Amino acid sequence: MTNYEAELDFAVETAWIAGQLTLEFFRLGVAPELKSDMTPVTEADRGAEELIRSRIAETFPGDLVVGEEFGAGGGESASEAASKRHWYVDPIDGTRSFVRGVPLYGILIGLEVDGRVEVGVAHFPGIGETVAAASGHGCTLNGEPAQVCSTSNLPEGYVSFGDPGLFVDPRHRRAWRRMMEGTAYRVGWSDAYGHALVATGRLELMVDPQMSAWDCGPFPVILREAGGYFGDWDGNETIHGDRAFSTTRRLLPEVLELLRD
């Protein structure tokens, strides 16, 4: 069994350094541009991803990097590295929060090996929180052990989400209605931070109806090591579905029923 301690330490340090870069822009304010998909991007997004890519290339030169702003590159070609090591990077998850001065944005780094995420770090520089995990090493919040909560049934649970406007598909609208009716408290504006809150026992459920691999690269291992679940709406632990959620293992059957079309 591979020991991923070195990769975990590297990812924690790299996310912190990238976070310091973003804070320079966050404190001063930065104007966003619109990408082709009409989502915002800033100089801070690009600079942080370039920094992360540079550090990965220097430390793990054979690994492939897949990032939100610059796609796939580095190390071997995508075909050569298909069954090997892939780093998934989102330099600023929650750019809309970032440009509005809301400190809940995150730097996300995940290492997938042979199709399974083995190392994950979600760093939130604006609030000074780092949630990290590697297979066999447990989950931590700022270096202290972290676990999902022990809530026994979903109607007592708190649920979070990003933009409710993403629940536009009829299937998603029905799931949204059941989610509103089947939980105790609903709160938004969380992006990646919602998944971190589940892993650290502060929420029972975080739901995303629209997801890309770099948006969730660290979360399968973070939730797994914290005693929870991150994956698609069919119960598959993956970062490659188009929709995802985080919850506890105890509540997983209830959540799957709630989200079922």
N, C-alpha and C positions, 0 to 999 in steps of 0.2 A: 504493500500500500504506500502510495506517495505521500510524503510529508510536505504540506504546502505552507509551512511556516515562513519560509523566505519570501514566497510570493505575497503572502498576507502582509508581512512587514513592509514590503516594497509598495504595495497598493495603498496601505494606510498613509505612509509617508508621502507618496506621490499625490494622493487626493488632498492632503493637507497643503502641500506646496501649491498645487493648482488652485486651491481655495483661497490662499493668500493673494494670488494674482487676481482672482475675481473680486476680492474685497476692495482692491484699489479702484476698480471701476464702480463698484456698488456704492461706495461712499461718496463718490463724485458725481454719479449719474452718467448714463451712457445712452445714446440714441440708437434704437434698433433699426435694422433693415428688414424687409420682408423677403423670404425665400420663395421659390416657385410654388410651394405648397401653402403659401400665405401665413406661415408661422414665422415669428421673429427670430433674428439672430443678431448678435452684437460682436464687437471687437473682442470682448471678454470671452465669449464662447470659443471663437477661433484661437485666441491666444492660449487658453487653458488646454484645448485639445492638442495643439501643437506641442505644448510643454509635456503633456502626458505621453504622446506618441514618441517624443524624443527620448524620454526616460525609458520607455519600454524597449525601444530599438537599441539603446545602449546596454541595458541589463539583460534583456531576453531577445537577442537579435534574430532568432529563428521563428519568433511568434508573429502571428498575423494580428493586426489591429483593425477593428471595425468601429468607426466612430460616427456620430450623428452629422458632423460638419464636413468630414473629408472621406467618408465611405471606408472601403476596405483597402489596406495597403500595409507595406512593411513585411519583413521576413520573407517567407516563401510565398509563391503564388497561391491564390485562393484554392485552386484545384489540388496543389501539392499539400496544402495545410488543412484540407477539408476534414480530416479525421484527427487532427492534432490540437494545437493550443490556439485559442482565439481570445483576445482581450476585447471586451465590449465597453465602449467609453461614451458617456454623455457628459460633456464638460460643464454644462449648466442645464440640469433638468428643472424646468420651471422658469424659462426665460421671461415669460410675461410677468411673473412675480418679481424677478430680478430687476427688470426695467422700471417697475412701479415702486421699488424700494421695499418690497415685502421680503423678509429674510428667510423664507421657507424653501428657497432653491437649494439644489444639491449637486454635488459632483459624484458621478456614479462610475465605478470601475468593477468589472466582473471578468473572471477568467474561466472560460469554458474549455474543458479537456475531453476530447472524444465524445462530445455531445452533452456533457454534464457540467454544470457550473460548480466549480470547486472552491473558488475564492471570490469574495464579494466585499466591497466597501462602499458605503453611502455616507458622504461627508457633507455636513450642512454648515458652511463657514459662518453664515450670518447669525446663527444661534449657538455655535460652538459645540455641535454634536457630531459624533462619528459612530456609526453602527457598522460593525465589521464581523466577518466570519470566514472560516475555512473548514473544509470537511475534516471532522474529527477534532476540531479545536474549539467548538462552541461558538456562541454569538456574544458580542460585547457591545456595550454602550460606553464610550469614552474609557475603554479598558476594563470595565466592570462587567461581570456576567449579566446577560439579559435573556429573558424568556417571554414567551407569549403569556397572556393572562389565563386565568383558570375559569372564566365564565362558563357556566354549564349549559345555557340555552340562548339562542340568538335573540329572542325578544327582549332580553336584558342588555343586548349589545349596542355598542356605538359603531357607526359605519361612516366612512369618509369616501370622498370621490373628488375628481378634479372639476372639469367643466360639465355641468349637467346637460349642456347643449349637445354633448357628444352622444347622448342616449336618443338618437334620432331614428335608428332602425326600429321597426315595429317590435321586433323581438326584444330589443334593448329597452324600449318604453315599457313593455309589460314587466320586464325584470326590475326596472326602476320603480314601478308602482308597488310591486311586491316587496322590494327592499325598503321603501318608505313606510309601508304598513307593518313590516315584520321585524323592525328594530326599534330600540328605545330612543335613539338620538342620532341625527344625521348632520354632518358638518362637512363643508367643502374647502376648496383652496388649499389642497395639500400636495398634489403631484406625488413625487417619490416619497415625500415625507410621510404620507399616509401609510405606505408599506413599512417604513421604519417604525412608525407608531405601533403597528400590529406586532412587529417582531419584539418590541420592547415592552409589551404588555399594557399599552395605553389606549389601544383600540381593539375591537374584535374583528373588524372587517374593513378592507379597502378595496374598492372596485374600480377597474379601468375598462371601459368598453372599446378603447382604441389604444393599441400598444405596438411599439417597435422594439426590436431586441435591445437596442442601446438604452431604451427607456427603463429597462428592468434588469440589466445585466447582472447586478449583484444579488438580486433578491431570492432566487431559489435556494442558494446555500445559506443566506442570512436567515430566512424563515425556517428552513430545515433544521439548522443548528439551534434555533430558538424554540423548537418544538412545534412549529407551525407548517403552513403550506403556502407556496406561491406557484401559480401556474395558470393554465387556461380555464375556461368556463366548463370544460368537460372533465376536469380533475387530473389533467396531465401536467406534471411539473416540467415547465418549459419556458424559455424566453422567446420562442418563435411562433407563438400564437398571435392572433390579431386582437385579442382581448384577454384580460388577466384579472386576478384578484389575490389578495392575501388574507389568511384567516388562521385560526388555531386548528390543530388536528381534531380536537373534540367537536368543534362547530362545523367542520368541513362537510359532513353529510347534509346538514341543514342548509348550508349556503349553496351547495350544488342543487338542492331541490328548489331553493328560492330563485336561482338564476336560470333554471331549466326552462327552455322554450316551451 
